[in-house]
Amino acid sequence: MIEIKKISSDKELKQFIRFANNLYAGCPYWVPPLEFDELATLRKDKNPAFEHCEAEYWLAYKDGKIVGRVAGIINHLANQKWGNKVRFGWIDFTEDIAVADALLKTVEEWGKSKGMETIQGPLGFNDMDREGMLVEGFDKEPTIANIYNHPYYVDYMDQLGYEKAEDWLQYKIFLKKVPEKIERVSNMIAERYKLRTVTFSKKSELKKYARPLFHTLNAAFANLYSYSQLTDKEIDSIVKSYFTFIDPKYVCLILDEEGNVVAFGISMCSLSAAYQKAKGKVLPFGFIHILKAMKNPAKVDLYLNGVLPDWQKRGIHALYYTQLTKTFIDNNIFVAITNPQLETNVNAVHIWSNYENEFYCRRRCYEKNL
């Protein structure tokens, strides 16, 4: 018999976080998130998203052992645009469809009790959280910002009546040189629109642009699937968390004549292997693995990029890709993993056809009517 228990203590929340590490013990592709990051996201007194979100977390037990977990989230700000939807996230379960069914039914019933009409996921509180169930690329190491899951998850979702809502695609890019077309378009666009490329050497310089950068992201992503607008408090929290691991030289902004951020590209040194060695802990030795990876990265993760709506379809993205590619090569980095991009966002996905590339993985958001 499967028992579903709602989390009501910090001890249980830590069990919730650590369950995935136990489930994927020995899996060479599992990249454990840092525990303190997970706590900061899931605790209501730490995450500013709770100003417009509500959430509950559950653990599944069988024969006295934890066999699954799931979070239920209602993002009221996002629902103002996208309708009455409850999100499921942080979902993991043993190879037992009854466990998956019990967990999802729990979120479904909670959502219906709150007046929700659709369940969707895996999604987090906002788009900076890990989202999208892995459906192709199970033999690939994910970036630290992405989900990994067992292949049987996908079969269970289909059997339980969940349908594809959207897919995100990722590619592996080989950075031998800046593609001629990209550099040519970059030079032409910069001259035509009097745009300026800005790079950084210090985090203090970059942080001055943090809010304008994320305000540009809000505008750029506004109409992408189920996007939740980031508040200034959420932006500040993201900067505090992620900018710790960002080397400023791998960030590029595009400014117009008035100094407004019209486009940006943010990349990170790949920390996946370092996170695996850290095993979810910064202390006592986890930070050493992370610092080493940041000092001599073998590859980079293309973390975020965006262009203001009024500037889209003008080739602006060529400017930051040109600059970033040059920076990568100058620092002896010749491989990049793209951020997940909606397969329906044709302009964003098409850019990789200009580079030597190979398909990396596919992630899916599911939906089901309640």
Phi, psi and omega in degrees: 000136180262130178248131177254125183236128177284136181289135182223010181211161177297325179299314180292326178296320177293324175296322177301313182292317187281345181303318182297322178298322178291319181297323184258015178304126180089352179279120184290348183257355181283127177245101184291129175292159178288131186300321182292330175293317179297317178298317181296328179282320189271339181279132185292336180271000182244327187263115181295347177297339180290355173292336178227010178235157167229151185207154171224153180233143182227149171244144176256134180240144173218124183054037176081000181249147177287126182237002179184166179209158174196150173247141171249130184227135170242114179261098185293329178293313178295323182294339176299332180260321192258357179099177186281093184234138172256139181258144166248143180208178181047043184263125176213147182200154176291172184283076183204108185298334178295326178292312179301317180298315182295319180295312183292323178297326179297315179292320179301312182294321177297316179298315180297324179294341179260007178085015180280150184250343183219145172248140182217153177159180003287130175222159176254202178289323176213181187284357174277345176279162179293136183212159177086116178285135178292125179239343172217143179099037183288348178258020180245142177283123180285161170286169182292345182265003187237158181278145164239143176209161180290152179300330184294341176305316185296316178299318182294320180299318178296316182294332183269010173087014178272142183239154178298130172257307178210153174242144171250141180246147174228147181231155171260124186249134179257122192257070180281324179194167175287124178304137184303319181297317182296316181292321179297314178296321179302311181296320181294315182294317181301318181288318184296317187255007178054051180263152183238132177269129182240128175239172189224152174240344181232144178295328180298324177292318181294319184298335178297334182261004189302306181295312177304322179299311183285336172292324174296318177301316179303316181290319182293324185265359191309322185257009175281153189316117170057025182294139178251119179302132180277131175279166179298325178293321176294318179300314180299321179293319179296316179299316180297323183279302189277327184293346174298327186257008182258127173276120187301336181289346178262023176238138180223132176245149174245121183248146175273188184297333180271000180086014177279144177281108181262343179198160181202157171221125179242127177237158179228145169302138179295122181246010185301311180296323179294320177296323178297318178291325180288336178057038176085001184242133174279323180248147006271342188237353184302322183296332180295316178298320181292315180297320178297318181294324180288331182284320183228069183289137177273336178206170180235155173254126176280098194283307182213147171204154181191160180224134177305143183308319181294343182255357180290156181066021174247003179083016183299326183300338179298330182294311183283331176291324177297311182295315182295319179300317178298318180296317179301310183297319178299335180255021176060037175247122187236008179224137177224145173253125183288157171288156178299129179234135181302133181296337178279348177273073191302319182298321181289317182288325186296333183306328186287346177293343179277346180252159167290125187212165170217147179298139184250304179195168179231136178237149188229141168255129181257156174222156176207134178288140180262000000 
